[in-house]
Amino acid sequence: MFRIKSRRQEIGLSAPFTSTLFSSQPPVMLSRFAPRSFTSSVRRAAFQPIRVAPQVLRTVTTDAASAHAEKADVPSEDDADFEVKLSDESFETYMLDPPSFTLKTTKKELKQMYYDMVAMRRMEMAADRLYKEKKIRGFCHLSTGQEAVAVGIEHGITKEDSVITAYRCHGFAMMRGASVKSIIGELLGRREGIAYGKGGSMHMFTKGFYGGNGIVGAQVPVGAGLAFADQYQGKKNVSISLYGDGASNQGQVFEAYNMAKLWNLPVIFACENNKYGMGTAANRSSALTEYYKRGQYIPGLKINGMDVLACKQAVAFGKQWAAEGNGPLVYEFVTYRYGGHSMSDPGTTYRTREEIQRMRSTQDPIAGLKQKILDWEVASESELKSIDKQARESVDAEVKEAEAMPPPDATPKILYEDIYVRGSEPEFLRGRIPEENFYYEQEKSS
C-alpha cells in the first residue's frame, strides 16, 4: 500500500485521492472523472515495479600475499615496529567504516605468526595420519588451509578475551595456549588429554577458550553470554563467537544477534566461510551468502581470511570497537579448507580436485606470509627453513609423547568425576537401579 501511494504521488495524483486508500469511506472511482485511456495508463504506472539499477559488488581478495611494505622501512631490530599496507580488497563493510589498511607489526611477530601456522598445520597433519591409522576414532574435523584465521585472531586480542567456536577447533585451542600433546592426547582418548580423554575432537577447553562445541550453531549464544559476563563485570574484553557458513542459517544465531544488539554486548560474531557447509556449497544453502550482512541492524565486516595480517587487523579493530561500548559486530572470514568436512569426507565429490589444487598453489596462507617475509627481508630462506624444522620437531615430539600416554582407567570414579564441577558433587548419582548408584563421598574416602 505504501509503495502504491508513493508511486501515485510520483505521477501527479492529488493527496485527497491517495488519502482515500487509508480512509473508512469508499473510494471514488477514478474512471468517473477521467477518460479510460488516461486511467489505464495511470493504473499501469501505479502497479509496475520500480526499476533499481543493479549494484556492483566488490569481492574481497583471498590473496594471502597481498600486503605491501617498503624494504627500506623494515628495521634491523626484531622488536621495532614498521608499517604494512594491506590490499584495498582486504575488507568489505556493511554500515561500518573499514579498519585502517595500514597496520604496525614487527619482524618478531611475523616470524611468530609463521611458526604458529606451520606448527598448526603440522599438528593437523599428525591428526590426519593417526586417524588413518585408526588410532583416532569418531569425529575429527581438521582446519588445514584455514590457519590464518585462528592465528590472526590470537594476535589481535589478549589472553583476557574469550574465544568460542564449533568443532573445527584444534588450531584455536593451540593458539589459546593448549599444548600439542594435550590436543593430540585428547584426540587419542588419553587420560592426560585436554579434556581428560573424554571430549575428543569436538570438545576442547582451556583458559579463555570455551570449546569446541558439537551442536551446530549452539556456541553462538554462549559467546554472547561470555560477552554479557564481561559487560556485567565492567571488563574491557571482547568475546569472539565463531561459526561456519553451514551454521549461519540456524535460528539461535539470529536470536544471539538480537540479544547482543539489544544489550549492546562486546561480541564479534565471526563466520568462517570456507565455501562449503559439509558438502553443500554456500550458494545452494543460503539465500544471502554475504554473511557479514546477516546481522541486519549490526554492522558487518568481510575479511580476507587467507591473509593473517588482514585477520589480525580486523580483530584488533573489533576489540577496540567493543571496548569503546559500540556493541556487537558480524564478521565473515573468507577462507578455504583443503580437506573434507571431516576425516570421513574425501572432499572431492562436491568440488573438483583442480579447485583444491588452485587454492593450495595460489592462495595458501603459509606460503603467502613466507613470500612477504622474504620480500621484505624480515628473514632469509635459511632462517625460515630453521623455523620450519623447529616447528616440525616440536610438534612431532609432542605427538610422540601423546601416543605414549595411558588411557583413562575404566572405573566409575573416572567415569563420573566431571559430571559436576569438582567440589560441588551431590551425595550420589542415581543409577538405573539402587545397586548402580554412585556415591561420591565413598569414592573419595576409598
VOZA-794330 format. One record per residue (C-alpha): residue number from 1; residue in one letter; x, y, z. Coordinates in Angstrom, 2 decimals, decimal comma, padded with zeros to 5 digits. Example, Ala and Ser with C-alpha at 12.3 -4.5 7.8 and 13.67 -1.06 7.14 Angstrom:
BEGIN
- 1 | A | 012,30 | -004,50 | 007,80;
- 2 | S | 013,67 | -001,06 | 007,14;
END
This chain:
BEGIN
- 1 | M | 000,00 | 000,00 | 000,00;
- 2 | F | 002,76 | 002,45 | 000,85;
- 3 | R | 004,57 | 001,77 | -002,40;
- 4 | I | 001,34 | 002,33 | -004,39;
- 5 | K | 000,76 | 005,62 | -002,64;
- 6 | S | 004,29 | 006,78 | -003,29;
- 7 | R | 004,06 | 005,79 | -006,93;
- 8 | R | 000,76 | 007,64 | -007,47;
- 9 | Q | 002,17 | 010,74 | -005,92;
- 10 | E | 005,10 | 010,46 | -008,33;
- 11 | I | 002,76 | 010,51 | -011,33;
- 12 | G | 000,92 | 013,57 | -010,10;
- 13 | L | -002,21 | 012,34 | -008,36;
- 14 | S | -003,53 | 014,60 | -005,65;
- 15 | A | -003,19 | 013,99 | -001,92;
- 16 | P | -007,01 | 013,84 | -001,41;
- 17 | F | -007,18 | 010,83 | -003,74;
- 18 | T | -004,28 | 008,97 | -002,12;
- 19 | S | -005,71 | 009,56 | 001,32;
- 20 | T | -008,82 | 007,58 | 000,34;
- 21 | L | -006,66 | 004,47 | 000,25;
- 22 | F | -006,49 | 004,70 | 004,04;
- 23 | S | -009,97 | 006,16 | 004,63;
- 24 | S | -013,01 | 004,37 | 006,03;
- 25 | Q | -015,11 | 005,99 | 003,24;
- 26 | P | -015,49 | 004,08 | -000,02;
- 27 | P | -013,06 | 005,39 | -002,65;
- 28 | V | -014,30 | 007,43 | -005,58;
- 29 | M | -013,62 | 005,55 | -008,82;
- 30 | L | -011,11 | 007,37 | -010,99;
- 31 | S | -012,92 | 006,28 | -014,18;
- 32 | R | -015,90 | 008,55 | -013,34;
- 33 | F | -013,69 | 011,63 | -013,70;
- 34 | A | -011,16 | 010,67 | -016,38;
- 35 | P | -011,12 | 009,07 | -019,82;
- 36 | R | -010,43 | 005,33 | -019,98;
- 37 | S | -007,18 | 005,85 | -021,91;
- 38 | F | -005,84 | 008,03 | -019,10;
- 39 | T | -006,92 | 005,75 | -016,24;
- 40 | S | -005,44 | 002,64 | -017,85;
- 41 | S | -002,05 | 004,31 | -018,24;
- 42 | V | -002,23 | 005,55 | -014,63;
- 43 | R | -003,04 | 002,07 | -013,35;
- 44 | R | -000,17 | 000,56 | -015,34;
- 45 | A | 002,19 | 003,19 | -013,96;
- 46 | A | 000,93 | 002,71 | -010,42;
- 47 | F | 001,44 | -001,03 | -010,34;
- 48 | Q | 004,53 | -001,53 | -012,48;
- 49 | P | 007,67 | -002,41 | -010,50;
- 50 | I | 010,09 | 000,38 | -009,75;
- 51 | R | 013,34 | -000,40 | -011,51;
- 52 | V | 016,51 | -000,31 | -009,42;
- 53 | A | 019,93 | -000,10 | -011,01;
- 54 | P | 021,93 | -003,29 | -010,39;
- 55 | Q | 024,54 | -002,99 | -007,66;
- 56 | V | 028,18 | -003,55 | -008,49;
- 57 | L | 029,58 | -005,75 | -005,71;
- 58 | R | 033,29 | -005,80 | -004,88;
- 59 | T | 034,81 | -009,12 | -003,92;
- 60 | V | 037,26 | -009,46 | -001,06;
- 61 | T | 040,53 | -010,93 | -002,27;
- 62 | T | 041,78 | -014,25 | -000,91;
- 63 | D | 045,33 | -013,47 | -001,96;
- 64 | A | 047,47 | -014,45 | 001,03;
- 65 | A | 050,38 | -012,28 | -000,15;
- 66 | S | 048,53 | -009,07 | -000,99;
- 67 | A | 050,05 | -006,88 | 001,76;
- 68 | H | 052,87 | -004,45 | 000,96;
- 69 | A | 055,77 | -002,88 | 002,85;
- 70 | E | 058,81 | -000,93 | 001,75;
- 71 | K | 062,01 | -002,85 | 002,37;
- 72 | A | 063,72 | 000,39 | 003,34;
- 73 | D | 061,22 | 000,83 | 006,19;
- 74 | V | 061,88 | -002,58 | 007,74;
- 75 | P | 064,20 | -002,08 | 010,74;
- 76 | S | 067,07 | -004,37 | 011,59;
- 77 | E | 065,80 | -004,92 | 015,16;
- 78 | D | 063,33 | -007,77 | 015,70;
- 79 | D | 061,18 | -005,77 | 018,16;
- 80 | A | 060,98 | -002,46 | 016,25;
- 81 | D | 057,68 | -001,52 | 014,61;
- 82 | F | 057,23 | -000,94 | 010,91;
- 83 | E | 054,19 | -000,28 | 008,73;
- 84 | V | 052,48 | -002,72 | 006,41;
- 85 | K | 049,84 | -001,67 | 003,88;
- 86 | L | 047,04 | -004,17 | 003,32;
- 87 | S | 045,40 | -004,62 | -000,06;
- 88 | D | 042,46 | -002,32 | -000,74;
- 89 | E | 040,44 | -005,51 | -001,28;
- 90 | S | 041,14 | -006,91 | 002,19;
- 91 | F | 037,79 | -005,74 | 003,59;
- 92 | E | 034,20 | -005,05 | 002,63;
- 93 | T | 031,91 | -003,25 | 005,04;
- 94 | Y | 028,24 | -003,07 | 005,97;
- 95 | M | 027,06 | 000,00 | 007,92;
- 96 | L | 030,67 | 000,43 | 009,06;
- 97 | D | 033,82 | 002,36 | 008,21;
- 98 | P | 036,59 | -000,14 | 007,47;
- 99 | P | 039,61 | -000,70 | 009,70;
- 100 | S | 042,76 | 001,11 | 008,71;
- 101 | F | 044,50 | -000,55 | 005,77;
- 102 | T | 047,82 | 000,29 | 007,42;
- 103 | L | 048,98 | -001,65 | 010,44;
- 104 | K | 052,11 | -001,89 | 012,53;
- 105 | T | 053,96 | -005,13 | 013,09;
- 106 | T | 057,46 | -006,34 | 013,93;
- 107 | K | 059,84 | -008,87 | 012,45;
- 108 | K | 059,43 | -010,92 | 015,62;
- 109 | E | 055,65 | -011,02 | 015,27;
- 110 | L | 055,77 | -012,01 | 011,60;
- 111 | K | 058,15 | -014,87 | 012,36;
- 112 | Q | 055,93 | -015,96 | 015,26;
- 113 | M | 052,87 | -015,92 | 013,00;
- 114 | Y | 054,74 | -018,05 | 010,50;
- 115 | Y | 055,79 | -020,51 | 013,21;
- 116 | D | 052,23 | -020,69 | 014,59;
- 117 | M | 050,70 | -021,52 | 011,21;
- 118 | V | 053,39 | -024,09 | 010,34;
- 119 | A | 053,02 | -025,78 | 013,75;
- 120 | M | 049,23 | -025,79 | 013,47;
- 121 | R | 049,32 | -027,43 | 010,06;
- 122 | R | 051,88 | -029,99 | 011,24;
- 123 | M | 049,62 | -030,87 | 014,17;
- 124 | E | 046,61 | -031,30 | 011,88;
- 125 | M | 048,65 | -033,48 | 009,53;
- 126 | A | 049,61 | -035,64 | 012,52;
- 127 | A | 045,92 | -035,95 | 013,42;
- 128 | D | 045,19 | -036,93 | 009,81;
- 129 | R | 047,82 | -039,70 | 009,97;
- 130 | L | 046,66 | -041,02 | 013,34;
- 131 | Y | 043,05 | -041,13 | 012,15;
- 132 | K | 044,01 | -043,11 | 009,07;
- 133 | E | 045,96 | -045,48 | 011,33;
- 134 | K | 042,70 | -045,96 | 013,29;
- 135 | K | 044,28 | -044,60 | 016,46;
- 136 | I | 041,84 | -041,68 | 016,50;
- 137 | R | 038,19 | -042,72 | 016,43;
- 138 | G | 034,91 | -040,88 | 015,95;
- 139 | F | 034,59 | -037,40 | 014,51;
- 140 | C | 037,67 | -035,45 | 013,51;
- 141 | H | 037,46 | -032,06 | 011,75;
- 142 | L | 040,71 | -030,52 | 010,51;
- 143 | S | 041,42 | -026,89 | 009,61;
- 144 | T | 044,21 | -027,32 | 007,06;
- 145 | G | 044,10 | -024,19 | 004,89;
- 146 | Q | 042,29 | -022,05 | 007,49;
- 147 | E | 045,28 | -021,37 | 009,76;
- 148 | A | 045,36 | -017,61 | 009,11;
- 149 | V | 042,02 | -017,09 | 010,86;
- 150 | A | 042,97 | -018,68 | 014,19;
- 151 | V | 046,47 | -017,18 | 014,19;
- 152 | G | 045,29 | -013,72 | 013,12;
- 153 | I | 042,58 | -013,67 | 015,79;
- 154 | E | 045,02 | -014,60 | 018,56;
- 155 | H | 047,47 | -011,88 | 017,51;
- 156 | G | 044,65 | -009,32 | 017,55;
- 157 | I | 043,35 | -009,98 | 021,06;
- 158 | T | 044,74 | -010,65 | 024,55;
- 159 | K | 044,59 | -013,68 | 026,83;
- 160 | E | 041,84 | -011,94 | 028,83;
- 161 | D | 039,49 | -012,07 | 025,84;
- 162 | S | 037,25 | -015,08 | 025,15;
- 163 | V | 037,06 | -017,36 | 022,11;
- 164 | I | 034,42 | -019,99 | 021,42;
- 165 | T | 033,97 | -021,97 | 018,23;
- 166 | A | 032,38 | -025,06 | 016,70;
- 167 | Y | 034,04 | -028,43 | 016,24;
- 168 | R | 036,89 | -027,41 | 013,88;
- 169 | C | 038,71 | -026,31 | 016,97;
- 170 | H | 042,18 | -027,84 | 017,30;
- 171 | G | 044,03 | -024,77 | 015,99;
- 172 | F | 042,09 | -022,38 | 018,21;
- 173 | A | 042,85 | -024,49 | 021,27;
- 174 | M | 046,55 | -024,42 | 020,39;
- 175 | M | 046,57 | -020,66 | 019,88;
- 176 | R | 044,78 | -020,10 | 023,18;
- 177 | G | 047,62 | -021,88 | 024,98;
- 178 | A | 046,89 | -025,61 | 024,89;
- 179 | S | 049,88 | -027,85 | 024,19;
- 180 | V | 050,05 | -030,03 | 021,09;
- 181 | K | 050,47 | -033,02 | 023,41;
- 182 | S | 047,21 | -032,27 | 025,24;
- 183 | I | 045,30 | -031,77 | 021,97;
- 184 | I | 046,59 | -034,92 | 020,28;
- 185 | G | 046,20 | -036,79 | 023,57;
- 186 | E | 042,55 | -035,79 | 023,63;
- 187 | L | 042,07 | -036,98 | 020,07;
- 188 | L | 043,60 | -040,31 | 021,11;
- 189 | G | 041,35 | -040,54 | 024,20;
- 190 | R | 044,22 | -040,36 | 026,66;
- 191 | R | 043,94 | -039,51 | 030,35;
- 192 | E | 046,26 | -036,50 | 030,00;
- 193 | G | 044,29 | -035,10 | 027,08;
- 194 | I | 042,96 | -031,57 | 027,35;
- 195 | A | 039,52 | -032,89 | 028,43;
- 196 | Y | 040,92 | -035,99 | 030,20;
- 197 | G | 040,31 | -038,11 | 027,11;
- 198 | K | 036,52 | -037,73 | 027,33;
- 199 | G | 035,83 | -034,91 | 024,85;
- 200 | G | 037,57 | -035,96 | 021,66;
- 201 | S | 037,98 | -033,75 | 018,61;
- 202 | M | 034,93 | -031,58 | 019,19;
- 203 | H | 035,24 | -030,74 | 022,90;
- 204 | M | 038,45 | -028,97 | 023,88;
- 205 | F | 038,74 | -026,27 | 026,51;
- 206 | T | 041,50 | -024,18 | 028,04;
- 207 | K | 041,75 | -020,82 | 029,77;
- 208 | G | 039,98 | -018,22 | 027,61;
- 209 | F | 038,76 | -020,91 | 025,20;
- 210 | Y | 035,27 | -022,28 | 025,68;
- 211 | G | 035,29 | -025,04 | 023,05;
- 212 | G | 034,99 | -026,94 | 020,75;
- 213 | N | 031,19 | -027,47 | 020,58;
- 214 | G | 029,48 | -030,30 | 018,75;
- 215 | I | 025,95 | -028,90 | 018,28;
- 216 | V | 025,80 | -026,82 | 015,10;
- 217 | G | 025,46 | -023,13 | 015,97;
- 218 | A | 024,89 | -023,73 | 019,69;
- 219 | Q | 028,13 | -021,97 | 020,67;
- 220 | V | 027,00 | -018,62 | 019,20;
- 221 | P | 024,57 | -017,65 | 022,02;
- 222 | V | 027,13 | -018,93 | 024,55;
- 223 | G | 029,60 | -016,48 | 023,03;
- 224 | A | 027,03 | -013,73 | 023,55;
- 225 | G | 026,76 | -014,88 | 027,17;
- 226 | L | 030,52 | -014,59 | 027,62;
- 227 | A | 030,27 | -011,01 | 026,33;
- 228 | F | 027,42 | -010,34 | 028,76;
- 229 | A | 029,63 | -011,55 | 031,62;
- 230 | D | 032,39 | -009,16 | 030,55;
- 231 | Q | 029,94 | -006,27 | 030,32;
- 232 | Y | 028,34 | -007,12 | 033,68;
- 233 | Q | 031,74 | -007,20 | 035,40;
- 234 | G | 032,90 | -004,00 | 033,74;
- 235 | K | 035,74 | -005,65 | 031,82;
- 236 | K | 037,02 | -004,12 | 028,57;
- 237 | N | 037,26 | -007,51 | 026,89;
- 238 | V | 035,77 | -008,91 | 023,70;
- 239 | S | 034,20 | -012,29 | 023,03;
- 240 | I | 034,88 | -013,92 | 019,64;
- 241 | S | 031,98 | -016,23 | 018,79;
- 242 | L | 032,87 | -018,29 | 015,71;
- 243 | Y | 030,71 | -020,49 | 013,50;
- 244 | G | 030,80 | -021,80 | 009,94;
- 245 | D | 028,81 | -020,83 | 006,88;
- 246 | G | 026,89 | -024,09 | 007,32;
- 247 | A | 025,65 | -022,93 | 010,74;
- 248 | S | 024,78 | -019,41 | 009,61;
- 249 | N | 021,10 | -020,22 | 008,96;
- 250 | Q | 020,48 | -021,53 | 012,49;
- 251 | G | 017,74 | -019,70 | 014,37;
- 252 | Q | 019,80 | -019,47 | 017,55;
- 253 | V | 022,41 | -017,46 | 015,65;
- 254 | F | 019,84 | -014,76 | 014,91;
- 255 | E | 018,48 | -014,89 | 018,44;
- 256 | A | 022,01 | -014,23 | 019,70;
- 257 | Y | 022,34 | -011,31 | 017,26;
- 258 | N | 019,15 | -009,79 | 018,64;
- 259 | M | 020,11 | -010,10 | 022,29;
- 260 | A | 023,63 | -008,82 | 021,64;
- 261 | K | 022,33 | -005,73 | 019,87;
- 262 | L | 019,57 | -005,17 | 022,40;
- 263 | W | 022,09 | -005,18 | 025,24;
- 264 | N | 024,98 | -003,73 | 023,24;
- 265 | L | 027,28 | -006,62 | 024,11;
- 266 | P | 031,04 | -006,60 | 023,31;
- 267 | V | 030,95 | -009,61 | 020,98;
- 268 | I | 032,22 | -010,33 | 017,47;
- 269 | F | 030,09 | -012,91 | 015,69;
- 270 | A | 032,57 | -014,38 | 013,22;
- 271 | C | 031,56 | -016,65 | 010,34;
- 272 | E | 034,38 | -018,75 | 008,92;
- 273 | N | 033,15 | -019,04 | 005,35;
- 274 | N | 035,16 | -021,86 | 003,82;
- 275 | K | 032,68 | -022,07 | 000,93;
- 276 | Y | 031,14 | -025,42 | 001,86;
- 277 | G | 028,86 | -026,38 | 004,75;
- 278 | M | 029,69 | -030,09 | 004,98;
- 279 | G | 029,29 | -030,98 | 001,28;
- 280 | T | 026,94 | -028,18 | 000,26;
- 281 | A | 028,16 | -025,05 | -001,50;
- 282 | A | 027,16 | -021,84 | 000,27;
- 283 | N | 025,03 | -020,58 | -002,64;
- 284 | R | 022,94 | -023,76 | -002,55;
- 285 | S | 022,04 | -023,42 | 001,13;
- 286 | S | 021,94 | -019,69 | 001,81;
- 287 | A | 019,69 | -017,12 | 000,14;
- 288 | L | 022,18 | -014,43 | 001,20;
- 289 | T | 025,80 | -015,55 | 001,01;
- 290 | E | 027,16 | -012,20 | 002,20;
- 291 | Y | 027,28 | -013,42 | 005,76;
- 292 | Y | 028,69 | -010,18 | 007,15;
- 293 | K | 025,34 | -008,52 | 006,28;
- 294 | R | 023,28 | -011,11 | 008,12;
- 295 | G | 023,13 | -009,03 | 011,30;
- 296 | Q | 020,77 | -006,52 | 009,58;
- 297 | Y | 020,93 | -003,98 | 012,43;
- 298 | I | 024,52 | -004,95 | 013,37;
- 299 | P | 027,47 | -003,52 | 011,41;
- 300 | G | 029,45 | -006,10 | 009,46;
- 301 | L | 032,90 | -006,68 | 008,01;
- 302 | K | 034,06 | -009,13 | 005,36;
- 303 | I | 037,73 | -010,10 | 005,64;
- 304 | N | 040,39 | -011,80 | 003,55;
- 305 | G | 040,69 | -014,89 | 005,72;
- 306 | M | 043,76 | -016,18 | 003,87;
- 307 | D | 045,89 | -013,18 | 004,89;
- 308 | V | 046,94 | -013,48 | 008,53;
- 309 | L | 047,70 | -009,74 | 008,71;
- 310 | A | 044,24 | -008,76 | 007,48;
- 311 | C | 042,71 | -011,12 | 010,08;
- 312 | K | 044,80 | -009,59 | 012,85;
- 313 | Q | 043,91 | -006,03 | 011,83;
- 314 | A | 040,20 | -006,79 | 011,62;
- 315 | V | 040,09 | -008,40 | 015,07;
- 316 | A | 042,20 | -005,66 | 016,70;
- 317 | F | 039,74 | -003,14 | 015,21;
- 318 | G | 036,79 | -005,15 | 016,57;
- 319 | K | 038,31 | -005,36 | 020,03;
- 320 | Q | 038,71 | -001,59 | 020,16;
- 321 | W | 035,15 | -001,15 | 018,84;
- 322 | A | 033,82 | -003,36 | 021,63;
- 323 | A | 035,95 | -001,73 | 024,33;
- 324 | E | 034,51 | 001,65 | 023,38;
- 325 | G | 030,98 | 000,37 | 024,05;
- 326 | N | 029,80 | 000,30 | 020,44;
- 327 | G | 028,16 | -003,13 | 020,70;
- 328 | P | 028,40 | -006,24 | 018,52;
- 329 | L | 029,86 | -006,78 | 015,06;
- 330 | V | 029,30 | -009,51 | 012,48;
- 331 | Y | 032,45 | -010,71 | 010,69;
- 332 | E | 032,90 | -013,00 | 007,72;
- 333 | F | 036,33 | -014,54 | 007,20;
- 334 | V | 036,58 | -015,70 | 003,58;
- 335 | T | 038,75 | -018,81 | 003,83;
- 336 | Y | 039,11 | -022,33 | 002,44;
- 337 | R | 039,66 | -025,83 | 003,79;
- 338 | Y | 041,80 | -028,19 | 001,77;
- 339 | G | 040,42 | -031,39 | 003,26;
- 340 | G | 036,88 | -032,64 | 003,58;
- 341 | H | 034,37 | -031,51 | 006,15;
- 342 | S | 035,63 | -034,27 | 008,43;
- 343 | M | 038,00 | -037,19 | 008,05;
- 344 | S | 035,15 | -039,34 | 006,74;
- 345 | D | 034,59 | -036,90 | 003,84;
- 346 | P | 037,01 | -037,16 | 000,89;
- 347 | G | 036,11 | -033,57 | -000,02;
- 348 | T | 036,12 | -034,17 | -003,76;
- 349 | T | 032,54 | -035,22 | -004,53;
- 350 | Y | 031,16 | -031,68 | -004,45;
- 351 | R | 034,19 | -029,76 | -005,77;
- 352 | T | 036,95 | -030,54 | -008,21;
- 353 | R | 040,49 | -031,55 | -007,39;
- 354 | E | 041,59 | -028,71 | -009,65;
- 355 | E | 039,81 | -026,18 | -007,42;
- 356 | I | 041,56 | -027,51 | -004,32;
- 357 | Q | 044,94 | -027,55 | -006,04;
- 358 | R | 044,46 | -024,00 | -007,33;
- 359 | M | 043,74 | -022,72 | -003,82;
- 360 | R | 046,72 | -024,62 | -002,39;
- 361 | S | 049,11 | -023,30 | -005,01;
- 362 | T | 047,94 | -019,69 | -005,26;
- 363 | Q | 046,16 | -018,70 | -002,02;
- 364 | D | 047,87 | -020,68 | 000,75;
- 365 | P | 048,18 | -018,58 | 003,96;
- 366 | I | 051,55 | -020,04 | 004,98;
- 367 | A | 053,10 | -019,66 | 001,54;
- 368 | G | 051,69 | -016,13 | 001,29;
- 369 | L | 053,24 | -014,98 | 004,57;
- 370 | K | 056,51 | -016,72 | 003,69;
- 371 | Q | 056,68 | -014,78 | 000,42;
- 372 | K | 056,15 | -011,48 | 002,24;
- 373 | I | 058,79 | -012,30 | 004,87;
- 374 | L | 061,30 | -012,98 | 002,11;
- 375 | D | 060,27 | -009,96 | 000,00;
- 376 | W | 060,59 | -007,61 | 002,97;
- 377 | E | 063,84 | -009,27 | 004,10;
- 378 | V | 062,34 | -009,96 | 007,51;
- 379 | A | 064,13 | -013,32 | 007,43;
- 380 | S | 066,24 | -015,24 | 004,97;
- 381 | E | 065,33 | -018,51 | 003,31;
- 382 | S | 067,67 | -020,38 | 005,66;
- 383 | E | 066,06 | -018,73 | 008,73;
- 384 | L | 062,60 | -019,81 | 007,55;
- 385 | K | 063,84 | -023,35 | 006,98;
- 386 | S | 065,12 | -023,29 | 010,54;
- 387 | I | 061,68 | -022,17 | 011,78;
- 388 | D | 060,07 | -024,94 | 009,71;
- 389 | K | 062,40 | -027,51 | 011,24;
- 390 | Q | 061,81 | -026,21 | 014,76;
- 391 | A | 058,03 | -026,39 | 014,31;
- 392 | R | 058,17 | -029,89 | 012,85;
- 393 | E | 060,46 | -031,25 | 015,56;
- 394 | S | 058,47 | -029,65 | 018,39;
- 395 | V | 055,11 | -030,92 | 017,12;
- 396 | D | 056,42 | -034,39 | 016,27;
- 397 | A | 057,96 | -034,76 | 019,74;
- 398 | E | 054,70 | -033,82 | 021,46;
- 399 | V | 052,71 | -036,14 | 019,22;
- 400 | K | 055,03 | -038,99 | 020,16;
- 401 | E | 054,54 | -038,20 | 023,85;
- 402 | A | 050,78 | -038,14 | 023,37;
- 403 | E | 050,79 | -041,56 | 021,75;
- 404 | A | 052,65 | -042,95 | 024,76;
- 405 | M | 050,18 | -041,54 | 027,31;
- 406 | P | 047,88 | -044,06 | 029,06;
- 407 | P | 044,11 | -044,11 | 028,51;
- 408 | P | 041,78 | -043,35 | 031,44;
- 409 | D | 041,14 | -046,19 | 033,88;
- 410 | A | 037,84 | -047,91 | 033,22;
- 411 | T | 036,40 | -047,21 | 036,68;
- 412 | P | 033,20 | -045,50 | 037,90;
- 413 | K | 035,33 | -042,90 | 039,70;
- 414 | I | 036,90 | -041,75 | 036,41;
- 415 | L | 033,62 | -042,05 | 034,52;
- 416 | Y | 031,63 | -039,79 | 036,86;
- 417 | E | 034,28 | -037,32 | 038,02;
- 418 | D | 033,44 | -034,42 | 035,69;
- 419 | I | 029,66 | -034,52 | 035,57;
- 420 | Y | 029,70 | -031,78 | 038,21;
- 421 | V | 032,28 | -029,09 | 038,90;
- 422 | R | 034,79 | -030,71 | 041,19;
- 423 | G | 033,90 | -029,99 | 044,79;
- 424 | S | 030,21 | -029,37 | 044,03;
- 425 | E | 029,09 | -033,00 | 043,61;
- 426 | P | 025,89 | -034,21 | 045,29;
- 427 | E | 025,89 | -037,12 | 047,72;
- 428 | F | 025,28 | -039,65 | 044,97;
- 429 | L | 024,48 | -040,05 | 041,28;
- 430 | R | 021,47 | -042,26 | 040,62;
- 431 | G | 021,88 | -045,39 | 038,51;
- 432 | R | 019,26 | -047,45 | 036,73;
- 433 | I | 018,73 | -049,45 | 039,94;
- 434 | P | 019,80 | -048,64 | 043,53;
- 435 | E | 022,75 | -051,02 | 043,27;
- 436 | E | 024,16 | -048,87 | 040,44;
- 437 | N | 024,07 | -045,62 | 042,42;
- 438 | F | 027,45 | -043,91 | 042,57;
- 439 | Y | 028,38 | -042,32 | 045,91;
- 440 | Y | 030,96 | -039,56 | 045,59;
- 441 | E | 031,99 | -039,42 | 049,23;
- 442 | Q | 032,61 | -043,15 | 049,40;
- 443 | E | 034,91 | -042,92 | 046,38;
- 444 | K | 036,86 | -040,04 | 047,92;
- 445 | S | 037,45 | -041,95 | 051,12;
- 446 | S | 038,35 | -045,21 | 049,40;
END
